[in-house]
Amino acid sequence: MNSEDNPLPRYNFLAGATLLVDKPKGWTSFDVVNKIRYKLKKSLKVKKIKVGHSGTLDPMATGLLVICTGKFTKKLTQLQGLSKDYTGTIMLGASTPSYDAETEIEERFPFDHIDPSLLEQARLQFIGDLEQIPPMFSAIKVDGQPLYKKARKGEKIEIDPRPVHISQFEFTNINLPEVEFKVSCSKGTYIRSLAHDFGKALRSGAYLKALRRTRVGDFSIEDAWNLDELVEYIEAIPVEV
């Protein structure tokens, strides 16, 4: 995050700050926000400080979280509408209830018929304006309860498709049954659903094995803090209140 030519920034956390954080794998976005809020309250010696993020990353995913503090939390709604970039890996030949590696494989499918031509035909189906059905294992609320809670109870809910836009969906490496990719998409796009639907388009199955968010609007992962380093910064550097 810093070098001799790029000194550490100074933040006025209470007045408002925007923090770019590289979320570690296994952490929820809420975990990261909680950690930062706790450290800020302790460092600034305040009982309360607003901290929020501009868009959830699943626990298995890594990458860019845009976090705002203080009065800058008013910007979160606007930030949530920004487009995003991701890189990741799709595993073909199997599906999971959550559409990613967080749940066990529930069904296996043949993939020997998949060749470069079929991959390209399927890829092109997922560029442009699409109607996408979110995964059951998501935070979308139905009757006041997140879908993932209903999914864990074994409930099946009919979910209406939602309009999304995918401006880029490219393969960066193909080593069947794995396909590495990069995606640029609108807000509200579920990359897990993209992986699941991609498997169907290949007359097979698929789930998201790995995911990393690299961009949110004009914010880049290259400018993000490692979470441990940010915590050390908050603990060690005097900040203006």
Residue, then its C-alpha position, 0 to 999 in steps of 0.5 A: m500500500n505504501s512506498e517511499d514514493n507513495p506515503l501512507p495516506r491520512y484519514n479523517f475517519l469521523a468526518g468521513a473516509t473511503l477505504l479500499v480493502d482486500k477482503p481475505k478468503g473466509w471472511t464475510s464483508f460484515d466481518v471486515v466492517n466489524k473489525i474496522r469499526y472496533k479498531l476505529k472506536k478503540s483508536l479514536k476513543v469514541k463509543k460510536i462511528k459509522v462504518g459500511h461497505s458498498g457491496t457484499l462479497d461472498p465469504m469464499a471470494t477475495g478482493l476489493l471492498v469499498i468501505c466508508t466511515g463517518k459521513f461518507t457512509k451517505k455515499l454508499t448507495q451511490l457506490q453500490g450502483l457502480s460496475k465491477d470487474y472480477t476474475g475467477t474459476i468455473m468448475l465444469g461437470a458438477s453443481t452445488p446448491s450454493y452455486d459455489a464451493e461453499t456447499e458440497i457437490e450435489e450432482r455430477f454431469p458429463f463434460d467430455h463433449i465440451d470443446p473450444s467451439l462449444l465454450e465460445q458459443a456458450r460464452l457469447q450467450f452471456i454478454g449484454d443485457l440478461e435476465q438472471i435468477p439469483p442463487m437461493f443462497s443469497a442475502i436477498k430478502v423474501d418475507g423479511q428473511p434472507l434467502y440463504k436462511k430459507a435455503r438452509k432449511g431446505e425451503k424452495i422459493e420461486i425467484d424472479p429473474r432480474p435484469v443485469h448487464i455483462s459487458q465482458f466475459e472472457f476466458t483467461n485459461i482453459n484446462l478442463p474441467e476448469v475455466e478461468f475467466k474475467v468479467s465486467c458487469s453491472k450491479g446486482t450481477y451474481i457471478r455464481s449464477l453466471a457460472h451455474d447458467f454457463g454450465k447449463a448452456l454447455r449441456s453440463g453443470a458448473y459451479l464457481k470454484a474461486l472469485r476475486r473482485t478487482r474493480v468497483g467503478d474507478f476503484s482498483i484492487e491495486d490500491a487496496w489495503n491488506l486488512d492486517e496492514l490497515v488494522e496496524y495503521i489504525e492502531a499505530i498512527p495518530v489520526e485526526v478526529 
